[in-house]
Amino acid sequence: MPEDYHFFSSPHGRSFPTTQWSLVLAAGGSRNSESRHALDVLCRLYWPPVYSFVRSSGHDAQAALDLTQGFFARLLEKGDLKQADRARGRFRSFLLASVKHFVANEWDRSRARRRGGGKTFVSLDIEGAEAKYGLSLALPQTPETIYEKQWALALLDHALNRLEGEMARSKHARHFPRLKPFLTAEGGDASYRDLARELGSSEPSIKVVIHRLRRRFGALLREEVARTLDAPSPADVDDEIRYLFSVTGS
């Protein structure tokens, strides 16, 4: 591993990307291919916290899966996304209110299955969702707290996946699995020495690499959080990140 080990160009722009509200508007516009694609994106990003909320509201795994599918199907088929209130600012608040209303009115899972019409927008990782849901039960928590914790973890996962995608386009992609654990946890000097020895580098070089990766990961996470807010300022993003870390216990 050379001393000038670079994975990516550092971002220089200060503006935040288009928020998820653009997806909301597209998904709620009409029942066409663009609308379905937008809903598919929303579902892939946010079904884990929706599933966790439904699961922790008293439904078993299969019922929670059916209700989650039915919920996203209804968002498209009934045009519920047209009612999204951007003035709320936080997409997670809108989605939580929507799923609460849906579960309260669609508690019968057979009705939820019919609502979904037997269609699957995405392949839901039920085992992965159950594993994450199980971790949420370590301490007594409300369904709302579990939802927000899983929301935060979903954003972290998506930022990590984007970073891994950037790494995949570099010749150093093979090192990412070994570097990834250092992005969310501090490593001691012994850990850095061991990693440097394993990758054939020096300890100072490894520390520089991890610092760059953390900085890029932080920028990607800010982007993911900014997407869920309407016209966010940097201070808004800071506040949201602090809140999400507080609910994860980080």
C-alpha positions in Angstrom: 0.0 0.0 0.0 1.8 3.2 -1.1 2.1 6.2 1.2 0.0 8.4 -1.1 -2.9 6.0 -0.9 -6.0 7.8 -2.3 -9.5 6.3 -2.8 -11.4 9.3 -4.1 -11.4 13.0 -4.7 -12.4 15.0 -1.7 -15.7 16.8 -2.1 -15.4 20.6 -2.5 -19.0 21.6 -3.0 -21.0 23.0 0.0 -24.5 22.6 -1.4 -26.7 19.7 -0.3 -28.4 17.4 -2.8 -32.0 17.2 -3.8 -34.1 16.0 -0.9 -36.2 12.8 -0.7 -39.3 15.0 -1.2 -38.6 15.0 -4.9 -39.0 11.2 -4.8 -42.1 11.6 -2.7 -43.6 13.9 -5.4 -42.6 11.5 -8.2 -43.9 8.5 -6.4 -47.2 10.2 -5.6 -47.7 11.7 -9.0 -49.3 8.9 -11.0 -49.2 5.1 -11.5 -46.6 5.1 -14.2 -43.0 3.7 -14.5 -41.5 6.8 -13.1 -43.8 6.7 -10.1 -43.1 3.0 -9.5 -39.3 3.6 -9.7 -39.5 6.4 -7.2 -41.5 4.2 -4.8 -39.0 1.4 -5.3 -36.2 3.7 -4.3 -38.1 4.9 -1.2 -38.9 1.3 -0.2 -35.4 0.1 -0.6 -34.1 2.9 1.6 -36.7 3.0 4.3 -38.4 -0.4 4.6 -36.2 -1.5 7.6 -37.5 1.2 10.0 -41.1 0.7 8.8 -40.8 -3.1 9.3 -39.3 -2.6 12.8 -42.1 -0.2 13.8 -44.8 -2.7 12.6 -43.0 -5.6 14.2 -42.6 -3.8 17.6 -46.3 -2.8 17.5 -47.3 -6.4 18.3 -47.2 -8.2 14.9 -45.3 -11.4 14.2 -42.6 -11.5 11.5 -44.8 -12.7 8.6 -47.6 -10.2 9.5 -45.0 -7.4 9.8 -43.6 -8.4 6.3 -47.1 -8.4 4.8 -48.0 -5.1 6.4 -44.8 -3.5 5.3 -45.4 -4.6 1.7 -49.0 -3.4 1.9 -48.0 -0.1 3.3 -45.7 0.8 0.4 -48.1 -0.6 -2.1 -50.8 1.7 -0.7 -48.6 4.7 -0.9 -48.6 4.2 -4.6 -52.0 2.8 -5.4 -54.0 5.2 -3.2 -51.9 8.2 -3.9 -51.2 8.8 -0.2 -47.9 10.4 -1.0 -49.8 13.4 -2.6 -50.8 14.3 1.0 -47.2 14.6 2.2 -46.7 17.8 4.0 -43.3 19.2 3.2 -43.7 21.8 5.9 -43.0 19.1 8.4 -39.4 19.2 7.1 -38.5 15.7 8.2 -39.4 12.8 5.9 -39.0 10.3 8.7 -41.8 12.1 10.6 -44.1 11.9 7.6 -43.4 8.3 7.0 -43.9 7.4 10.7 -47.2 9.1 10.8 -48.3 7.4 7.6 -47.4 3.9 8.8 -49.1 4.5 12.1 -52.3 5.4 10.3 -51.9 2.4 8.0 -51.3 -0.1 10.8 -54.2 1.2 12.9 -56.6 0.7 10.0 -55.1 -2.4 8.4 -54.4 -4.6 11.4 -55.7 -7.7 9.6 -52.7 -9.1 7.7 -54.9 -10.8 5.1 -56.3 -7.3 4.2 -52.7 -6.0 4.1 -51.8 -8.8 1.6 -54.7 -7.9 -0.6 -53.8 -4.2 -0.4 -50.4 -5.2 -1.8 -52.1 -7.2 -4.6 -49.5 -9.9 -4.1 -46.9 -7.6 -5.6 -43.4 -7.2 -4.3 -41.7 -3.9 -5.0 -38.4 -5.1 -3.5 -37.1 -8.3 -2.1 -37.2 -7.7 1.7 -34.4 -9.2 3.7 -36.6 -10.7 6.4 -33.7 -12.4 8.2 -31.7 -9.3 8.3 -34.6 -7.3 9.5 -35.3 -9.7 12.3 -31.7 -9.6 13.3 -31.7 -5.8 13.5 -35.1 -5.8 15.2 -33.8 -8.3 17.8 -30.9 -5.9 18.7 -33.5 -3.2 19.3 -35.0 -5.2 22.1 -31.9 -5.1 24.3 -33.6 -2.3 26.2 -37.3 -1.5 26.7 -38.2 0.9 23.9 -41.4 2.2 22.3 -42.2 1.3 18.7 -41.5 5.0 17.8 -38.0 4.8 19.3 -37.2 1.6 17.6 -38.4 3.1 14.3 -36.1 6.1 14.7 -33.2 3.9 15.7 -33.6 1.7 12.6 -34.0 4.9 10.5 -30.7 6.1 11.7 -29.0 2.7 11.1 -30.5 2.6 7.6 -28.9 6.0 6.8 -25.6 4.8 8.2 -25.8 1.6 6.1 -26.6 3.5 2.9 -23.7 5.9 3.5 -21.4 3.0 4.0 -22.7 1.3 0.9 -22.1 4.4 -1.2 -18.6 4.6 0.2 -18.0 1.0 -0.7 -19.3 1.7 -4.2 -16.8 4.5 -4.6 -14.1 2.2 -3.3 -15.1 -0.5 -5.8 -14.1 1.8 -8.6 -10.6 2.0 -7.3 -7.8 -0.6 -7.4 -7.8 -0.7 -3.6 -11.3 -2.0 -3.3 -10.1 -5.3 -1.8 -9.0 -3.5 1.4 -12.3 -2.0 2.3 -13.7 -4.9 4.3 -10.7 -4.6 6.6 -10.9 -0.8 6.9 -14.7 -0.6 7.3 -14.8 -1.5 11.0 -12.5 1.5 11.8 -15.1 4.0 10.3 -17.5 3.6 13.2 -15.1 2.7 16.0 -11.8 4.0 17.2 -8.9 1.6 16.9 -6.1 1.4 19.4 -2.4 1.6 18.4 -2.1 -2.1 18.5 -5.1 -2.5 16.1 -3.5 0.0 13.7 -0.2 -1.8 13.8 -1.8 -5.1 13.1 -3.8 -3.7 10.2 -0.7 -2.0 8.8 1.2 -5.2 9.0 -1.6 -7.2 7.4 -1.9 -4.8 4.5 1.8 -4.3 4.0 1.9 -0.6 5.0 3.1 1.6 7.8 1.0 2.6 10.8 1.1 6.4 10.0 -0.1 5.6 6.4 -3.0 3.5 7.7 -4.0 6.3 10.1 -4.1 8.7 7.2 -6.1 6.3 5.1 -8.7 5.8 7.8 -8.9 9.5 8.5 -9.7 10.2 4.8 -12.2 7.4 4.8 -13.9 8.7 7.9 -14.0 12.2 6.4 -15.6 10.9 3.2 -18.0 8.7 5.2 -19.0 11.7 7.2 -19.7 13.8 4.1 -21.8 11.0 2.6 -23.8 10.6 5.8 -24.5 14.3 5.8 -25.8 14.0 2.3 -28.1 11.1 3.3 -29.5 13.0 6.2 -29.9 16.2 4.1 -32.0 14.2 1.6 -34.6 13.5 4.3 -35.0 17.2 5.2 -36.7 20.0 3.2 -34.4 22.8 2.2 -31.9 22.0 5.0 -29.3 24.4 6.3 -26.0 22.9 7.6 -27.3 23.6 11.1 -30.5 21.6 10.4 -28.4 18.7 9.3 -26.2 18.9 12.4 -29.2 18.9 14.6 -30.7 15.9 12.8 -27.4 13.9 13.0 -27.1 14.7 16.7 -30.7 13.5 17.3 -30.2 10.3 15.3 -27.0 9.4 17.1 -28.8 10.0 20.4 -31.4 7.4 19.6 -28.8 4.9 18.5 -26.9 5.4 21.7 -23.8 6.3 19.8 
